[in-house]
Amino acid sequence: MRKYTTPLLLAASTLLGSIITPLASAQTVLVHGKTLVTNTNMGTIDAPTLLVKDGMIEIISTNANIPTDTSISGDGYWITPGIFAGYSRLGLVEVSAEKTTNDMSASDADQSVSLRASDGFNPKSTSVPVSRLGGVIYAAVSPGAGSDIFGGIGMVTSTTGSFNSIVKDPAFYYVELGENGADTSGGSRLAAIGHFRAALSDAKSSGGFKSPDDGDALARIDAKALKMALSGQYPLIIATDRAAEMKRLIEIKSEHPKLNINILGGAEAWMVKNDLANADIGVLIDPIENLPYSFGALGTRTDNAKQLIDAGVTTGFMSRSATGAFSQNLRLLGQHAGNAVANGVKWEDAFKAVTITPAKMYGLEKFAVIRTGSKANFVVWDGDPLEVTSAPVAIFIDGQLQSMQSRQTKLRDRYHPKRDL
């Protein structure tokens, strides 16, 4: 049965589109709503008013009678920092099964660590505005592992869709252990971990390399690229679900104390939660996972997020359980955080897990707070942002009010049978 947007919703969307145009050129915008979440020591403010002037947040108040050029106001509106996707392949793939549109990994490349996501990133990907309309305003973008366990160098981008949207590059390194890492390292996990140890040794010694092939595990160009990780300048995002591999990573960090390691996946992280907390190793998990999807994640459980947060582990959320989650479905992050709340995580902790926690992993917490004197980076929602029925009504990124259109909304407006209402 074919389903259409109701005429009421379509009319509201059309009206909103007509409002956005004059707002985009306004120098002063007043935003008023029911709740403001700041992600600062100001906490949550009821009946807030924000004044945005020339892209900067100038006033945070409970006074709604501030003179302004124009306003965005609703009794039920929530004003929050936008969602920060802690891991994605956004802009690297359109159709994963179509090779010509898929730049996620390079299995036949001679290089690995030194490959950069930014070299394949397309800010005009149709997934970018779809993510933005779901409240995602920043995303970490990573290449996938190809010829070995190293995917390459990741970056962080906004979802404005502009060619200057990248805000940090390089931002992190991606490493893949688990089954996939074993496959690219000779067929076993012990080979993958051994390759990782040898690669760190090569990075440490790379200054003395004379020829391109001097390293034991890495070519000179890759060893030099990895050297920045040894100082902790950029984090390592390491994919694994098995607790035993996390224990090995804790040992490796003790050998290289400056390493900044964050686990991606972490289905069995609850088993080693205290060790992770003591080692200051963060995790990016999918809080909606409740069944093992592989033999490397047999310990998967729904309260993984709650156990990790309660143990003091830095915990961010990602959404890998949905089809196309790392590229087309980043917009589900708020919904996944809401499911974490349903499974015992405090609302404040769940919201931080999709905003300021992943932002801090990349040293970009300024993009995940609302405070006076900062650039306007926030979303105005028509309700609680972790409720599946809520949606953004206005989005500010880097001080600019963003378009509320995507290819999907344009197609809807063109072909909807009630479009002339």
C-alpha positions in Angstrom: 0.0 0.0 0.0 1.4 3.4 -1.0 1.8 5.9 1.8 1.8 9.7 1.5 2.6 12.5 3.8 -0.7 14.0 5.2 -1.8 17.3 3.7 -1.4 18.9 7.1 2.3 17.9 7.3 2.9 18.8 3.7 1.4 22.3 4.3 3.5 22.8 7.4 6.6 21.8 5.5 5.8 24.2 2.7 5.2 27.0 5.1 8.5 26.2 6.9 10.3 26.3 3.6 8.8 29.8 2.9 10.0 31.0 6.3 13.5 29.7 5.9 14.3 32.0 3.0 14.0 35.4 4.8 15.6 33.9 7.9 18.7 32.9 6.1 19.4 36.5 5.2 18.4 38.0 8.6 21.2 39.4 10.7 19.4 38.9 14.0 17.3 35.9 14.8 15.4 35.2 18.1 14.7 31.5 18.9 12.2 30.7 21.7 11.0 27.4 22.9 10.1 25.1 25.7 13.5 23.6 26.6 17.1 24.5 26.0 19.8 21.8 26.5 23.2 23.5 26.6 25.7 20.7 27.3 27.5 23.2 29.7 27.4 23.9 33.4 24.2 25.9 32.7 22.4 22.6 32.2 18.9 22.6 30.9 16.8 25.9 30.8 13.1 26.1 30.7 11.2 28.5 28.4 14.5 29.8 26.9 15.2 32.5 24.4 18.3 32.7 22.3 19.4 35.7 20.3 21.6 35.0 17.3 23.3 38.0 15.8 25.6 37.7 12.8 25.9 34.0 13.4 26.9 34.3 17.1 24.9 33.4 20.1 24.7 36.8 21.8 22.0 36.3 24.5 20.6 33.3 26.4 17.7 34.4 28.5 14.2 33.6 29.6 12.9 36.9 28.2 11.0 36.3 25.0 10.4 40.0 24.4 13.8 40.8 22.8 13.6 43.1 19.7 14.8 41.2 16.7 14.6 41.0 12.9 12.7 37.8 12.9 12.0 34.8 15.1 11.6 31.0 15.4 9.2 30.2 18.2 7.1 27.3 19.4 5.7 26.4 22.8 6.9 22.8 22.4 10.2 23.5 20.7 13.5 22.0 22.1 16.7 23.8 21.4 19.8 21.6 21.6 23.3 21.1 20.2 23.1 19.2 16.9 23.8 15.5 16.7 27.5 14.7 16.2 28.0 11.3 14.5 31.1 9.8 16.1 31.7 7.4 13.2 30.4 7.4 9.6 31.2 6.8 5.9 29.1 9.9 5.0 30.0 11.2 1.6 32.2 8.2 0.7 29.4 6.1 -0.8 26.1 6.5 -2.6 25.2 2.9 -3.5 27.4 0.4 -1.7 26.9 -2.3 -4.3 27.8 0.1 -7.2 31.6 0.2 -7.3 31.8 3.5 -9.1 29.9 5.3 -6.3 31.7 3.5 -3.4 35.0 5.0 -2.1 34.8 3.5 1.3 38.0 1.4 1.1 40.8 0.5 -1.3 41.6 -3.2 -1.0 44.2 -3.2 -3.9 46.0 0.0 -2.8 49.7 -0.1 -1.9 49.1 2.4 0.9 46.9 2.0 4.0 47.5 4.3 7.0 48.3 7.3 4.8 45.0 7.1 2.8 42.8 10.1 3.6 39.0 10.1 3.7 39.0 13.7 2.6 40.4 12.7 -0.8 37.3 10.7 -1.6 34.7 12.8 0.3 31.8 14.2 -1.7 30.0 17.0 0.2 27.3 16.9 -2.5 26.3 13.3 -1.7 22.5 12.9 -1.3 23.1 11.4 2.1 24.5 14.7 3.5 21.2 16.8 3.5 19.2 13.7 4.6 21.5 13.4 7.6 21.2 17.2 8.3 17.4 17.0 8.2 17.7 14.3 10.9 19.5 16.7 13.2 23.1 15.5 12.4 25.2 18.6 11.9 28.7 17.2 12.3 30.1 13.8 11.4 33.4 11.9 11.7 34.1 10.3 8.3 36.3 7.3 8.1 37.7 5.2 5.2 37.2 1.4 5.7 40.0 -1.1 6.0 41.2 -2.4 2.7 44.5 -4.1 2.1 45.3 -4.5 5.8 43.9 -3.6 9.2 44.5 0.1 8.6 41.7 2.0 6.8 43.5 5.4 6.8 43.1 8.9 8.1 39.6 10.1 9.0 38.2 13.6 9.1 35.3 15.6 10.6 32.8 17.5 8.4 29.7 19.6 8.9 26.6 18.7 7.0 26.2 22.0 5.2 27.0 20.3 1.9 29.5 23.0 0.9 32.9 22.3 -0.5 34.5 23.9 2.6 32.5 21.8 5.1 35.5 19.8 6.4 36.3 21.2 9.9 39.2 18.9 10.9 41.6 16.9 8.7 43.4 14.8 9.8 41.2 14.0 12.8 41.8 10.3 13.6 43.1 6.9 12.3 40.9 3.9 11.6 42.0 0.4 12.5 39.9 -2.7 12.0 40.5 -5.8 14.2 37.9 -8.6 14.7 37.0 -11.0 11.9 37.7 -8.4 9.1 41.1 -7.5 10.6 41.9 -11.2 10.8 41.0 -11.8 7.2 43.4 -9.1 6.0 46.2 -10.2 8.2 46.7 -13.8 7.3 43.5 -15.3 8.6 43.7 -15.0 12.4 43.3 -12.4 15.2 46.7 -13.1 16.5 48.2 -12.0 13.2 46.1 -8.9 13.2 47.2 -7.9 16.7 50.8 -8.8 15.8 50.6 -6.6 12.7 49.3 -3.7 14.8 52.1 -4.1 17.3 54.7 -4.2 14.5 53.1 -1.2 12.8 53.4 0.9 16.0 57.1 -0.2 16.2 57.6 0.9 12.6 56.0 4.3 13.3 58.3 4.8 16.3 61.4 4.0 14.1 60.2 5.7 10.9 62.5 8.7 11.2 65.5 6.4 10.4 63.9 4.7 7.4 66.1 5.1 4.3 64.0 3.3 1.6 60.3 3.0 1.0 60.2 -0.6 2.2 62.3 -0.4 5.4 59.4 -1.1 7.8 58.6 -4.6 9.1 54.9 -4.1 8.8 54.4 -0.8 7.0 55.9 1.1 4.1 57.8 4.3 5.0 54.9 6.6 3.9 52.4 4.7 6.1 54.8 4.4 9.1 55.4 8.2 9.0 51.7 8.8 8.8 51.0 6.6 11.9 53.8 8.4 13.9 51.4 11.1 15.0 49.2 8.5 16.8 52.1 7.7 19.1 52.1 11.2 20.6 48.3 11.0 21.2 47.9 14.0 18.8 45.1 12.1 16.9 43.0 9.3 18.3 42.9 5.7 17.0 39.4 4.4 16.3 39.8 0.7 16.6 36.9 -1.6 15.5 36.5 -4.7 17.6 33.6 -6.4 19.5 35.4 -9.1 21.4 36.4 -8.4 25.0 39.6 -10.5 24.7 40.9 -8.1 21.9 40.1 -5.1 24.1 42.3 -6.6 26.8 45.1 -6.8 24.3 44.6 -3.2 23.3 44.7 -2.2 27.0 48.1 -3.9 27.2 49.3 -2.2 24.0 48.3 1.2 25.5 50.3 0.4 28.6 53.3 -0.1 26.3 52.6 3.2 24.5 51.0 5.4 27.2 50.3 8.4 24.9 48.0 6.4 22.6 44.5 7.8 22.4 42.4 4.7 21.8 38.6 4.5 21.3 36.8 1.3 20.6 34.3 1.1 17.8 31.7 -1.6 18.1 32.4 -2.8 21.7 29.6 -5.4 21.9 31.4 -7.1 24.7 32.9 -4.0 26.3 30.7 -4.4 29.4 32.9 -7.5 30.3 36.0 -5.3 30.7 34.3 -2.0 31.6 36.5 -1.3 34.7 39.7 -2.0 32.7 38.6 0.3 30.0 37.7 3.1 32.5 41.1 2.7 34.2 42.9 2.8 30.9 41.0 5.8 29.7 39.8 4.1 26.6 36.5 5.3 25.2 33.9 3.4 23.2 31.5 4.1 20.4 28.7 1.5 20.6 25.3 0.9 19.1 22.9 0.9 22.1 20.1 -0.8 20.2 22.0 -4.1 19.7 20.7 -6.9 21.8 21.7 -10.1 19.9 25.1 -11.2 18.6 25.6 -10.6 14.9 28.8 -12.7 14.7 31.0 -15.1 16.7 33.1 -12.1 17.8 30.1 -10.5 19.6 28.5 -13.4 21.4 28.3 -11.3 24.6 26.1 -8.7 23.1 23.5 -7.4 25.6 21.0 -4.5 25.7 22.3 -2.9 28.8 25.9 -2.6 27.5 25.5 1.2 27.3 24.2 1.6 30.9 27.0 -0.7 32.3 29.7 1.3 30.5 28.4 4.7 31.5 27.9 3.6 35.1 31.5 2.4 35.2 32.8 5.7 34.1 33.8 4.7 30.5 33.6 7.5 28.0 30.7 6.2 25.9 29.4 7.6 22.6 26.7 6.1 20.4 26.7 5.1 16.7 24.2 3.3 14.6 25.5 0.3 12.7 22.5 -2.0 13.1 20.4 -0.2 10.5 20.9 -0.8 6.8 23.3 1.8 5.5 23.7 3.1 9.0 27.2 4.5 8.5 26.2 6.5 5.5 22.5 6.8 4.6 21.0 6.4 8.0 22.9 8.6 10.4 19.6 10.3 11.1 18.6 7.4 13.3 21.2 8.3 15.9 18.7 10.2 18.1 16.3 7.2 17.9 19.0 4.9 19.0 19.9 7.2 21.9 16.2 7.1 22.9 16.3 3.3 23.0 19.2 3.6 25.3 17.0 5.7 27.7 14.4 3.0 27.5 17.0 0.5 28.6 18.1 2.4 31.7 20.5 5.1 30.5 19.7 8.6 31.9 18.4 11.0 29.3 21.2 13.4 29.8 23.9 10.7 29.3 22.2 9.4 26.2 22.0 12.9 24.7 25.6 13.5 25.5 26.5 10.2 23.8 25.3 11.6 20.4 26.6 15.1 20.9 29.4 16.3 23.2 30.9 12.9 24.0 31.9 12.0 20.4 32.8 15.6 19.7 35.3 15.5 22.6 36.9 12.4 21.2 38.1 14.5 18.3 38.8 17.6 20.3 35.8 19.5 18.9 33.5 20.0 21.9 33.0 23.6 20.8 30.6 22.3 18.2 28.4 20.5 20.7 27.6 23.2 23.2 25.3 26.2 23.4 26.8 29.2 25.2 26.9 32.9 24.9 29.7 34.1 22.6 29.9 30.9 20.5 29.0 30.3 16.9 25.4 29.1 16.4 25.6 25.3 16.1 22.2 24.0 17.2 19.0 22.4 16.2 15.4 23.5 17.0 13.2 20.4 17.3 9.4 20.2 17.5 9.7 17.9 20.6 12.2 15.8 22.6 15.1 15.1 20.2 15.3 11.5 21.4 11.7 10.7 20.6 11.1 9.0 17.2 8.2 11.4 16.4 10.3 14.5 16.8 12.0 16.3 13.9 14.0 19.5 13.4 12.2 22.7 12.4 15.4 24.8 12.0 19.1 24.1 11.9 22.1 26.4 12.5 25.6 25.3 11.5 28.6 27.6 11.8 26.3 30.5 12.4 24.2 30.0 9.3 20.6 28.8 9.1 20.5 25.8 6.9 18.2 24.6 4.1 15.4 22.2 5.2 15.4 20.5 1.8 16.9 17.3 0.5 16.4 15.3 -2.7 13.7 13.3 -1.0 11.7 16.3 0.1 11.9 17.8 -3.4 10.6 14.6 -4.9 7.9 14.5 -2.3 6.8 18.0 -3.0 6.9 17.4 -6.8 4.9 14.2 -6.8 2.6 14.4 -3.8 -1.0 14.2 -5.0 -2.0 17.0 -2.6 0.9 19.3 -3.4 -1.3 22.2 -4.5 -3.1 22.4 -1.1 
